Amino acid sequence: MITMPARKPRRTAAATRRTPLLLDRAAIKRQLADETYDVLVIGGGITGAYTVLDAASRGLRAALIEKDDFASGTSSKSSKMVHGGLRYIEQGNVNLVRHSLLERHRFRKNAPHLVHRLPFLFPILEKDGIFDARLAKGFEGLLWTYDLVGGWRIGKLHQRLTVPEVLAQAPTLRAENLRGGLMYFDARADDARLVLTIVRTAAALGATILNGAKAEGLLMETDQVAGARVTADGDTFDIRSRAVVNATGVWTDELDAKADDGHRPQVRPAKGVHIVVPWDKVRINCTVTVPIPGRARRATCTRWGNSVVLGTTDEDYQGSRDDVHCTREEMDFLLEGANTAFEGKLTPDDVIGSIGGLRPLVGGGEGATLDMRRDHHITVGRTGMVTVTGGKLTTSRHMGELVINKVMTVLGRRGKSRTTDLPLLGGAGYDAEAVAASGGVAAHLGERFGTEARFVGDLIQDDPSLAEPIVAGLPYTRAEVVYAARAELARSVDDVLSRRTRARLFARDASVDAAEAVGAILGQELNLTEAEVERSVAEYLAAVHHEKSVLLEGAAA
């Protein structure tokens, strides 16, 4: 049975739930087919997620559909940074930085369980660094600008570090040319968990959300978009809506073309990749920024628990938008950058996970994608569809607000956004210090679910065996798989291991070993047939095999 709140809930209703928000696919599909909505959002990445939340918080009857899984495209494959963008100051886009830092502050306030402060370290090297001691003074001026336009809100200003202080944070840095360092502070989040939490917050406020629901076509009434024809789980049905939002990221042009035969492509995909290595191979305690030989863009090395994430790239991309992976060449130059900066020798055998994603940049031309601006674009097409492109994770809340402002114009209605101070599920009343002090499974669940961790804890209390890890070497519990099926619309082994948890990224091979156990839990919870479970497991194993073949063998992506 689906748990649905009132049509126009109070603004804080989502943050004060006493019972878990349980989501049932069959009930959701019936609701989508039966109701007429004020706004239908197509696309379940970070922008679509905050768009549907903004709509629901204003009291609009709102729905969101996603053809694959929430955050399965770009929004689970980002750098995972909630940041102002120091590079944008270098490009002269100070207004974007100022606004991004304000939105970073709001994320940390509304989702304190998911968005955490992160120190960034720039080593100052005598040679072969991002900048030498002579340039460091000028770069420190950029850091002062960063602090003054909003960086101060994170509670710390940038610092100049001595050589011993740098090595305390990054003991494996090559010390022969080291002259000190500069440290400033930003934030990070598990991007897939963040998107899922936003769409679930929208559902708690009355929105109807569904993954695995593809818009095959658009419904038209007197040359105006009036909804979408959707396929989900083998069923086809129409969703009627007074306004439609295209928030499909790098797939934007495909949907815009369905609304307007004369549409001209405007999205230019830029590929970014990350690889993951064990922490004991690098042993850093923060994010260290290093040069990649022969490349204009800096690479970042970030600690995530017992792993280190190396990334990212920024290159034009012409391949399939549904099959994006890190290639052997991309892995090699990330490893080369790390090996130039750190002692020891990372090899392809050390890579335990990887991701490749596409940024939906707007514009054409011959310039490098690295130099293109990250501003968002919101337009209303000839047939009335509202399209949002560009932007970045940090400014997603504001993008959602601006999109719904356009929707209100289409609807001829008024109403202010309420998301500025709206806590996400699990955020209200969250005590980070108490959670950290609790240790063990309680701390792990608290940092993923916030105050809603108690609902996962209840499952463990009822069945203590659910406290057991589902993936060897990682803290994710069997209870989280049960909860993913009951409350997070997980449909497949991939949904669980790639996004409800991040096992595929942080322990790719161990996640393969866990696939059958995950499939068995999903089968029991979702009443799947044995054949359906076997297919879900097989599809996950095939996807991981393909990812590894592209990464290690240079197979075609």
C-alpha positions in Angstrom: 0.0 0.0 0.0 1.3 3.5 -0.8 1.5 6.1 1.9 0.3 9.4 0.6 0.1 12.8 2.4 -2.5 15.4 2.0 -2.7 17.3 -1.3 -1.5 20.6 0.2 0.7 19.7 3.2 2.4 22.1 5.5 5.8 23.1 4.4 7.6 21.1 7.1 5.5 18.0 6.8 8.2 16.0 5.0 10.7 16.6 7.7 8.6 15.4 10.7 7.3 12.0 9.6 6.6 9.5 12.3 6.2 6.5 10.0 8.3 5.5 6.9 7.2 6.7 3.5 6.4 3.5 1.7 6.1 3.5 -2.1 4.3 1.0 -4.2 4.8 0.9 -7.9 1.4 -0.5 -8.8 -0.4 2.1 -6.8 1.8 4.9 -8.3 1.1 3.8 -11.9 -2.7 3.8 -11.2 -2.4 7.2 -9.8 -0.4 8.5 -12.7 -2.9 7.2 -15.2 -6.0 8.4 -13.3 -5.2 11.9 -12.2 -4.6 15.2 -14.1 -1.5 17.0 -12.8 -0.6 20.7 -12.8 3.0 19.8 -13.8 4.7 16.6 -15.1 8.5 16.6 -14.8 10.3 14.3 -17.2 13.8 13.4 -15.9 14.9 12.1 -12.5 18.3 13.6 -12.1 19.2 16.4 -9.6 17.5 19.1 -11.6 14.2 17.2 -12.1 14.3 16.2 -8.5 14.4 19.7 -7.1 11.9 20.9 -9.7 9.3 18.4 -8.6 10.0 19.2 -4.9 9.6 22.9 -5.5 6.3 22.3 -7.3 5.0 20.0 -4.5 6.1 22.5 -1.8 4.0 25.2 -3.5 0.9 23.0 -3.4 0.9 22.1 -7.1 -0.2 18.6 -8.1 3.1 17.4 -9.4 4.5 14.2 -10.9 8.0 13.1 -12.0 8.9 10.2 -14.3 12.4 8.8 -15.0 13.1 6.3 -17.9 15.7 4.4 -15.9 16.4 5.0 -12.3 16.6 8.2 -10.2 20.1 9.7 -10.7 21.1 6.9 -13.1 22.5 9.4 -15.7 24.8 12.3 -14.9 23.6 12.8 -11.4 25.2 9.6 -10.0 28.4 10.1 -11.9 29.3 13.7 -10.9 32.4 14.8 -8.9 30.0 14.7 -5.9 31.2 18.2 -4.9 28.7 20.7 -3.5 30.9 23.7 -4.1 31.2 27.3 -5.3 33.6 26.4 -8.1 37.0 28.0 -7.5 37.7 27.6 -11.2 34.8 29.9 -12.1 36.5 32.8 -10.3 39.5 32.1 -12.6 37.1 32.4 -15.5 35.8 35.7 -14.2 32.3 34.3 -13.3 32.2 35.7 -9.8 28.4 35.9 -9.7 28.0 32.2 -10.3 30.5 31.5 -7.5 28.6 33.8 -5.1 25.3 32.2 -5.8 26.7 28.7 -5.7 28.2 29.3 -2.3 24.9 30.6 -1.0 23.2 27.4 -2.4 26.0 25.3 -0.8 25.1 26.8 2.6 21.4 26.0 2.0 22.3 22.4 1.2 24.3 22.0 4.4 21.4 23.5 6.4 18.6 21.5 4.7 20.5 18.2 4.3 23.2 18.1 7.0 23.2 14.3 7.0 24.2 14.2 3.3 26.3 17.3 2.6 29.5 17.4 4.6 32.4 19.9 4.8 35.5 18.9 2.9 39.0 20.4 3.0 40.8 20.9 -0.3 44.6 21.0 -0.4 46.7 22.6 -3.1 50.4 21.7 -2.7 52.8 24.4 -3.6 55.7 22.9 -5.5 59.0 24.3 -6.7 58.3 22.8 -10.1 55.9 20.5 -11.9 53.0 21.6 -9.8 49.7 23.5 -10.5 51.6 26.6 -9.5 54.9 27.4 -7.9 55.7 29.6 -4.9 55.7 32.7 -7.2 52.2 32.0 -8.5 50.9 30.9 -5.1 50.5 34.4 -3.8 48.3 35.3 -6.7 46.3 32.1 -6.2 45.8 33.0 -2.6 44.2 36.2 -3.8 41.5 34.0 -5.5 41.0 32.1 -2.3 40.4 35.4 -0.4 37.8 36.3 -3.1 36.2 32.9 -2.6 36.0 33.3 1.1 34.6 36.9 0.9 31.9 36.1 -1.6 30.4 33.3 0.5 33.0 30.7 1.3 33.1 32.0 4.9 29.6 30.5 5.5 31.2 27.0 5.9 32.8 28.1 9.1 36.4 28.2 8.0 38.6 30.5 5.9 41.4 29.3 3.7 44.8 28.5 5.3 48.4 28.6 4.2 50.2 25.4 5.3 53.8 24.6 6.0 55.5 21.5 4.5 54.9 19.4 7.7 51.3 20.5 7.8 50.8 19.4 4.2 52.5 16.1 4.8 50.2 15.5 7.8 47.2 15.6 5.5 48.9 13.8 2.6 51.9 11.9 3.8 52.6 10.2 0.4 53.0 13.4 -1.5 56.4 13.6 -3.1 58.3 16.0 -0.8 61.4 16.8 -2.8 59.8 19.9 -4.5 57.2 20.7 -1.8 57.2 24.2 -0.5 54.0 24.3 1.5 50.3 24.4 0.6 47.0 26.2 0.5 43.8 24.7 2.0 40.3 25.9 1.5 36.9 24.3 2.4 34.0 23.2 0.3 31.5 20.3 0.7 30.6 16.9 -0.8 27.7 14.5 -1.0 26.8 11.1 -2.3 25.0 12.5 -5.4 22.7 9.5 -6.0 21.6 9.4 -2.3 21.0 13.2 -2.5 18.8 12.9 -5.6 16.8 10.0 -4.1 16.2 12.0 -0.9 15.0 15.0 -2.8 12.4 13.0 -4.8 11.3 11.1 -1.7 10.9 14.5 0.1 8.7 15.6 -2.8 6.6 12.4 -2.5 6.2 13.1 1.2 4.7 16.5 0.2 2.2 14.9 -2.2 4.2 14.4 -5.5 3.8 11.2 -7.5 7.2 9.8 -8.5 8.1 6.8 -10.6 11.4 5.4 -12.1 11.5 2.9 -14.9 8.9 5.0 -16.7 9.8 6.2 -20.2 8.1 9.0 -22.1 7.5 7.5 -25.5 5.7 10.5 -26.8 4.0 13.7 -25.8 0.3 14.4 -25.6 -0.9 17.5 -27.5 -4.0 19.6 -27.2 -4.5 22.5 -29.7 -0.8 22.5 -30.4 0.2 22.6 -26.7 1.9 19.9 -24.7 -0.6 18.3 -22.4 1.2 15.3 -20.9 3.0 12.2 -22.0 2.5 8.7 -23.1 4.5 6.4 -20.9 5.7 2.8 -20.7 6.5 1.3 -17.4 7.0 -2.4 -16.5 5.4 -3.4 -19.8 2.3 -1.2 -19.3 1.5 1.8 -21.5 -0.6 4.7 -20.2 -1.1 8.4 -20.6 -0.2 11.0 -17.9 -2.3 14.2 -18.4 -0.8 17.4 -17.2 -1.4 21.1 -17.6 2.3 21.8 -17.9 5.3 19.6 -18.8 9.0 20.1 -17.9 11.9 18.7 -19.8 14.7 18.0 -17.3 16.4 15.1 -19.1 19.9 16.5 -19.2 22.0 15.2 -22.1 18.8 13.7 -23.6 17.1 17.1 -23.7 17.2 17.5 -27.5 15.5 14.2 -28.1 12.5 15.2 -26.0 12.4 18.8 -27.3 12.2 17.4 -30.8 9.1 15.4 -29.9 7.5 18.7 -28.8 8.6 20.7 -31.8 9.6 19.3 -35.2 11.7 22.4 -35.8 13.8 22.1 -32.7 17.6 22.6 -33.2 20.0 20.7 -30.9 21.5 22.9 -28.2 23.1 20.4 -25.7 26.9 19.7 -26.0 27.8 16.7 -23.9 31.1 16.9 -22.0 32.5 13.7 -20.6 33.9 13.3 -17.1 35.3 10.2 -15.5 36.5 9.1 -12.1 38.3 6.0 -10.9 38.6 4.6 -7.3 41.6 3.0 -5.6 42.1 1.7 -2.1 42.9 4.4 0.5 46.0 2.6 1.7 47.6 3.2 -1.7 47.4 7.0 -1.3 46.6 7.6 2.4 45.3 11.2 2.1 42.9 12.7 4.6 41.3 15.4 2.4 41.0 16.3 -1.2 44.4 16.9 -2.9 44.5 18.7 -6.2 47.2 17.6 -8.5 48.3 18.4 -12.1 47.8 15.9 -14.9 50.8 16.0 -17.3 49.9 17.6 -20.6 46.3 18.5 -19.5 44.8 21.9 -18.7 42.5 20.6 -16.1 43.5 19.7 -12.5 42.7 16.4 -11.1 41.3 15.8 -7.6 42.0 12.9 -5.2 39.4 12.6 -2.5 39.2 10.2 0.4 35.9 8.4 0.8 36.2 6.0 3.8 38.6 3.3 2.8 38.8 4.5 -0.8 40.2 7.4 -2.8 38.4 8.8 -5.8 40.5 10.2 -8.6 38.9 12.5 -11.2 37.9 14.3 -13.4 38.2 14.9 -17.1 36.3 17.3 -19.3 36.2 16.3 -23.0 33.8 16.5 -25.9 31.8 13.4 -26.3 30.2 11.9 -29.4 29.3 8.4 -28.4 26.1 6.7 -27.0 24.6 8.7 -24.2 23.2 5.5 -22.7 26.6 3.7 -22.5 29.2 6.0 -20.9 32.2 4.5 -19.1 35.8 5.4 -18.2 38.1 4.1 -20.9 41.6 2.6 -20.6 43.1 5.8 -21.9 41.3 8.0 -19.4 42.2 5.7 -16.6 45.8 5.8 -17.6 46.2 9.5 -17.5 44.4 9.8 -14.2 46.8 7.2 -12.8 49.7 9.1 -14.4 48.7 12.3 -12.6 48.4 10.5 -9.3 51.8 8.8 -9.8 53.4 12.1 -10.6 52.2 13.6 -7.4 52.4 10.7 -4.9 55.0 8.2 -3.9 54.4 4.6 -4.7 53.0 3.3 -8.0 49.3 3.0 -8.8 48.5 0.5 -11.5 45.4 -0.6 -13.4 45.1 -3.5 -11.0 44.6 -1.1 -8.1 41.4 0.4 -9.7 38.4 -1.1 -7.8 35.7 1.0 -9.4 35.0 3.7 -12.0 32.3 5.9 -13.4 31.8 7.9 -16.6 29.2 10.6 -17.0 28.1 13.5 -19.3 27.6 17.1 -18.4 24.7 18.7 -20.3 26.5 21.9 -21.4 24.6 24.4 -23.5 26.1 25.9 -26.7 28.2 25.0 -29.7 31.5 26.3 -31.1 34.9 24.9 -31.4 36.3 25.8 -27.9 37.1 23.3 -25.2 34.3 22.2 -23.0 36.5 23.0 -20.0 36.2 26.7 -20.9 32.4 26.6 -21.4 30.3 28.3 -18.7 28.1 26.2 -16.4 25.1 28.5 -16.3 21.7 27.1 -16.6 19.2 27.9 -19.4 15.4 27.8 -19.0 13.1 28.2 -22.0 9.4 27.8 -22.9 9.0 26.2 -26.3 6.5 26.9 -29.0 4.2 24.2 -27.7 4.5 25.3 -24.1 7.0 22.8 -22.8 9.4 24.2 -20.2 13.0 23.0 -20.8 15.9 23.4 -18.4 19.5 22.6 -19.4 23.0 23.3 -18.1 23.6 24.2 -14.5 25.3 22.1 -11.9 24.5 20.0 -8.8 25.2 22.8 -6.3 22.6 25.2 -7.8 19.9 22.6 -8.4 17.6 23.9 -5.7 17.5 27.4 -7.3 17.2 25.9 -10.8 14.1 24.0 -9.6 12.7 27.2 -8.2 13.2 29.1 -11.5 11.7 26.3 -13.5 8.5 26.3 -11.5 8.4 30.0 -11.7 8.1 29.5 -15.5 5.6 26.8 -15.0 3.4 29.1 -12.9 3.5 31.5 -15.8 2.3 28.8 -18.1 -0.4 27.9 -15.7 -1.4 31.5 -15.1 -0.9 31.0 -11.3 1.1 32.7 -8.6 3.0 31.3 -5.7 6.5 31.6 -4.1 9.1 28.9 -3.8 9.3 27.3 -0.3 12.5 25.2 -0.7 15.0 27.8 0.6 14.5 26.6 4.2 12.8 23.2 3.5 14.7 20.3 5.2 15.0 17.2 3.1 13.8 13.9 4.6 16.1 13.0 7.5 17.6 16.5 7.8 15.4 18.1 10.5 16.7 17.6 14.0 19.8 15.8 12.7 22.7 15.9 15.2 26.0 15.1 13.3 28.1 14.9 16.5 25.7 12.5 18.2 25.6 10.3 15.1 29.4 10.2 14.8 29.7 9.3 18.5 27.3 6.4 18.1 29.7 4.5 15.9 29.1 1.2 14.1 25.9 0.5 12.2 24.1 3.4 13.8 26.6 6.0 12.6 26.6 4.4 9.1 22.8 4.6 8.8 22.7 8.1 10.3 25.0 9.5 7.7 22.9 8.0 4.9 19.4 8.4 6.2 19.6 11.1 8.9 16.8 11.0 11.4 15.0 8.5 9.1 17.7 5.9 10.0 15.3 4.8 12.8 13.1 3.2 10.2 16.0 1.1 8.9 16.9 0.4 12.5 13.4 -0.9 13.2 13.9 -3.5 10.5 17.1 -4.7 12.2 15.4 -4.8 15.6 12.7 -7.0 14.1 15.3 -9.3 12.4 18.8 -8.9 13.7 20.2 -10.9 10.7 19.5 -7.8 8.6 22.4 -6.0 10.3 24.8 -8.2 8.4 26.8 -6.5 5.6 25.4 -7.2 2.1 28.8 -6.6 0.3 32.1 -7.8 1.8 34.3 -5.0 3.0 31.5 -2.3 2.9 29.2 -1.2 5.7 25.9 -1.5 3.8 23.5 -3.8 5.6 20.9 -6.3 4.4 18.3 -4.0 6.0 19.1 -1.3 3.5 18.2 -3.6 0.7 14.9 -4.3 2.3 14.3 -0.6 2.8 15.3 0.2 -0.8 12.6 -2.2 -2.0 9.9 -1.0 0.3 10.5 2.7 0.5 12.9 3.7 -2.3 11.4 2.2 -5.5 14.4 -0.1 -6.1 13.5 -2.5 -8.8 16.7 -4.3 -9.7 20.1 -5.4 -8.4 21.7 -2.5 -10.3 19.4 0.0 -8.5 20.6 -1.3 -5.2 24.3 -1.9 -5.8 24.9 1.2 -8.1 22.8 3.9 -6.5 20.9 2.9 -3.3 24.3 1.9 -2.1 27.5 2.8 -3.9 29.0 -0.7 -3.8 29.6 -0.9 -7.5 31.8 2.3 -7.4 33.7 1.5 -4.2 34.0 -2.3 -4.4 33.1 -3.4 -7.9 34.2 -7.0 -7.7 32.8 -7.6 -4.2 29.5 -6.2 -5.4 29.4 -8.9 -8.1 29.7 -11.5 -5.4 26.7 -9.9 -3.6 24.4 -9.7 -6.6 22.6 -13.0 -5.9 21.9 -12.1 -2.3 20.6 -8.7 -3.3 18.4 -10.4 -6.0 17.0 -12.9 -3.4 16.0 -10.0 -1.1 14.4 -8.1 -3.9 12.6 -11.2 -5.1 11.1 -11.7 -1.7 10.1 -8.1 -1.1 8.8 -7.4 -4.6 7.2 -10.8 -5.3 9.4 -11.4 -8.3 9.5 -14.7 -10.1 12.6 -16.8 -10.0 13.2 -15.9 -13.7 12.9 -12.2 -13.0 15.4 -12.4 -10.1 17.8 -14.4 -12.3 17.5 -11.8 -15.1 18.1 -8.9 -12.7 21.3 -10.6 -11.4 22.5 -11.5 -14.9 21.9 -8.0 -16.2 24.0 -6.6 -13.3 26.8 -9.1 -13.9 26.8 -8.3 -17.6 26.9 -4.5 -17.0 29.9 -4.8 -14.6 31.7 -7.1 -17.1 31.2 -4.5 -19.9 32.4 -1.7 -17.6 35.6 -3.6 -16.8 36.2 -4.5 -20.4 36.0 -0.9 -21.5 38.3 0.1 -18.6 40.9 -2.6 -18.6 40.9 -4.0 -22.1 40.2 -0.9 -24.2 36.9 -2.3 -25.6 34.6 0.1 -27.3 32.4 2.1 -24.9 
